Amino acid sequence: MVMQIRQNFQITLPAEIRKKLHLEVGDFLETEIKDGRVIIKPQKTIDAQQAWFWSKEWQEGEKEAQADLEAGKVKKFKNVEDLIADLDK
């Protein structure tokens, strides 16, 4: 696709690109120059209060927990007292 640089050096992303990337007004785009090309990447912002969840360490723990669930490496308890009794063993 060819885009034209307009006044104030602005470009308009074609509708096909916006739709494929699910871009909306107000979204952020990261730009990078690599090998003489301009690379534009969509970026999503994360609320500062939720950033911990997306940290590398937390996501690794999430993957490990999901793998344990899928492998059946979980214990089920009828109530909190049974859980605490198991932890005390």
N, C-alpha and C positions, 0 to 999 in steps of 0.2 A: 504494500500500500504506500502510496505517496502522499505526503502531507506538505502543506505550504506554510512557510513562516510568514506570519502576518505582522501588522503594525504592533509595536512594542515587543517583537520577537515571540509572539504567542502562536501556539499550534492548537488545533482541535483534533482530539483523538476520534477516529472514525467510529460510528455506532457499532460496527461489527466487533471491534476491539473492546469497546466498553461493555458490550453484552457478554462476550466470552470471558472477560475477567471480572464480571459482576461489579463494575465500578459505578460509584454514585457520586453526585455532587458533594464536595467536601472531603472525599477520600484523599489520602496522601500517596504520592508516587516518589520513589527514590530513583535518582538518575546516576549513571556511572558511565565513564568513558573508558572503553576497552578496545584496543586494536583499531582505533580510528572510528569506532561505532558508539552511538549513544544507546545505552541500555536503560529502559524504563521498567521499574518493578513496583507493583502495587504494595503498599505497606498498610497494615492495620495497627491502630494504636490500642494500647491496653490501659485500662484504668489503673492508676498507681496502686490502689488497694487490692487489685487482682494480680499484680505482677508476680507475686511469689509463686502462684500456681504455674506460671509459664517459665519459671527458672529451669535451667538444665537439670539440676539436682532433683527438683520435684517431678519433672516429667520422666526422669529415669525411674523414680519410685513408682509412678503411675504405670509405666510399662511393666515393671516387675510385678506389681499387684495384679495387673490384668493377666499376665502369664500364669501366675499362681491360680487365679480364678479359673482360667481355661484348663489348667492341668488338674483341677480338683484339689489343690493344696490349701484347703480352707476348712475351718471348723465352724460348726453351727451350734448355737446355744439357744435354749428355750427362754432364758431370762438372763439378766445381768448377774445374778448371784452365781449361776453356773459358770459364766464367763470368768468371774473373779476367782472362783474356786479352781478353775483350770489354770489361771495365771499364777496362783499361789503354789501350784505343784512344783 
